[in-house]
């Protein structure tokens, strides 16, 4: 049976099948949400805040808890959209402000411009470039290092 999920701050509602994860609802709504780890609950790119309806979601797993512990912007209303399954109605989801860049090419096209919003690290959610700050070539090096870190982290982590 379908449940309605409200997305903030865009004030959009979407339906999701019972027991589907929030990530599928976000992607179906064409929101800019990445899944750097492939939906395994090991990165920060689908981190969301639950404004209402936490009790209507599946319980948090140990893996999700461990991942949220390293996300710098996480709080008690945080969940990973790939891990949170919708069981009941009344869920209101808010996306964190900022964006994750999923390719070095994305940032190369922005060199010399000011970031329109915070650019976030895909593993821990920390801010790599603050909104309004100039994006420099140094960012490419940082992002290449980040891509290597993410790749090594995922290669050395099992789904067990």
C-alpha positions in Angstrom: 0.0 0.0 0.0 1.3 3.4 -0.9 2.2 6.0 1.7 2.5 9.8 1.2 5.9 11.4 2.1 6.3 15.2 2.3 9.5 16.7 1.1 10.8 19.9 2.6 11.8 22.7 2.0 10.3 22.3 -1.5 6.8 21.5 -0.1 6.2 18.6 -2.4 4.4 15.4 -1.6 5.2 12.0 -3.2 3.9 8.5 -2.8 6.0 5.6 -1.9 5.2 1.9 -1.5 5.2 0.5 2.1 8.6 -0.9 2.9 10.4 1.0 0.1 13.3 3.2 1.3 13.2 7.0 1.3 15.9 7.2 -1.3 13.6 5.8 -3.9 11.0 8.6 -3.2 13.7 11.2 -3.4 15.0 9.9 -6.7 11.5 9.5 -8.1 11.0 13.2 -7.3 14.0 14.1 -9.4 15.9 15.6 -6.4 19.6 15.9 -6.5 20.5 13.0 -4.2 23.5 10.8 -4.8 24.1 7.3 -3.7 27.9 7.1 -3.6 28.0 3.8 -1.8 25.2 2.2 -3.9 22.6 2.4 -1.2 24.6 0.3 1.3 24.4 2.9 4.2 28.1 3.7 4.2 28.3 7.3 2.9 26.7 10.7 3.7 25.3 11.4 0.3 21.7 10.4 1.1 21.7 11.9 4.6 18.3 13.5 5.4 16.5 15.0 8.4 13.2 13.6 9.5 11.0 16.5 10.6 8.0 14.4 11.4 7.1 10.7 11.4 10.3 9.0 12.7 8.0 6.4 14.2 6.7 5.6 10.7 10.1 4.5 9.5 12.0 1.2 10.0 14.4 1.0 13.0 17.9 2.2 12.5 20.5 -0.5 11.8 24.0 -0.6 13.4 25.6 0.2 10.1 23.4 3.3 9.7 24.2 4.4 13.3 27.9 4.0 12.6 27.7 6.0 9.4 25.6 8.8 11.1 28.2 9.1 13.9 30.8 10.4 11.4 28.5 12.8 9.5 29.4 16.2 10.9 25.9 17.6 10.3 24.0 14.7 11.7 21.7 15.1 14.7 18.9 13.1 16.4 16.5 13.6 13.5 19.1 12.3 10.9 18.6 9.2 8.8 20.2 7.7 5.7 17.5 7.7 3.0 18.8 4.5 1.6 18.3 2.7 4.9 15.1 4.3 6.2 12.1 2.2 5.0 8.6 3.8 5.1 6.2 1.7 7.2 3.5 4.2 8.0 2.1 7.6 7.0 3.1 11.1 8.2 6.8 11.2 7.2 8.2 14.7 6.5 11.8 14.7 5.1 14.1 17.7 4.8 17.3 17.6 2.7 20.4 19.1 4.3 21.4 22.3 2.6 24.4 22.0 0.3 25.3 19.6 -2.5 27.6 16.7 -3.1 29.7 16.7 -6.3 29.8 13.3 -7.8 32.6 13.9 -10.3 35.7 15.9 -10.6 34.5 17.1 -14.0 31.5 18.7 -12.2 33.8 20.9 -10.1 36.2 21.7 -13.0 33.4 23.4 -14.8 32.9 25.6 -11.7 36.5 26.8 -11.2 36.7 30.6 -10.8 33.0 30.8 -9.8 31.6 31.3 -6.4 29.8 28.3 -4.9 26.0 28.9 -5.0 25.6 26.5 -2.0 27.9 24.6 0.3 29.7 21.7 -1.4 29.9 18.7 0.9 32.2 15.8 1.4 30.6 12.5 0.4 31.8 10.4 3.3 31.3 12.7 6.3 29.2 15.6 5.1 31.7 18.3 6.1 31.8 21.4 4.0 34.5 21.4 1.3 33.6 24.8 -0.1 31.3 27.2 1.7 28.5 29.0 -0.2 29.8 32.3 -1.6 33.4 31.2 -1.6 35.5 31.0 -4.8 36.0 27.5 -6.2 39.7 27.0 -7.0 41.9 24.3 -8.6 42.9 23.1 -5.2 39.3 21.8 -4.9 40.1 19.4 -7.8 42.9 17.9 -5.8 40.8 17.6 -2.7 38.0 15.9 -4.7 40.4 13.5 -6.4 41.7 12.5 -3.0 38.1 12.1 -1.7 37.2 9.9 -4.7 40.2 7.7 -3.8 39.2 7.6 -0.2 35.6 6.7 -1.1 36.8 4.0 -3.5 39.2 2.5 -0.9 36.6 2.6 1.9 34.0 0.9 -0.2 36.4 -1.7 -1.6 37.5 -2.6 2.0 34.0 -2.8 3.5 31.8 -5.8 3.2 28.0 -5.7 3.4 28.0 -8.0 6.4 
